[in-house]
Amino acid sequence: MNNTNTSNRPSKCTLMRRIMELGFYIDDIGLYLDTHPDDCRSLARYHEIHHEYDTAVQNYAEWYGPCLLYTSDAADDLIGVD
């Protein structure tokens, strides 16, 4: 996704939807891993999905601005925060 050609970028809505899907998957597989900590295959998948999530969030911030309130970049953009 790190392409400077804007025609190859997903739309703002599409990318945000993907971020939300990946976030849900991270939460879901994290809950599974709480009860199945020795499942190496699921743990590997968790790390793959988390990397994809981080990349999507980074791309969104680069192309459209911060998308998560709890990122340091988003906090800096809040009105009234010094």
Secondary structure, DSSP 4 states (H G I P E B T S, - for coil): ---S-GGGSPPHHHHHHHHHHHHHHHHHHHHHHHH-TT-HHHHHHHHHHHHHHHHHHHHHHHHH----TTSHHHHHTSTT--
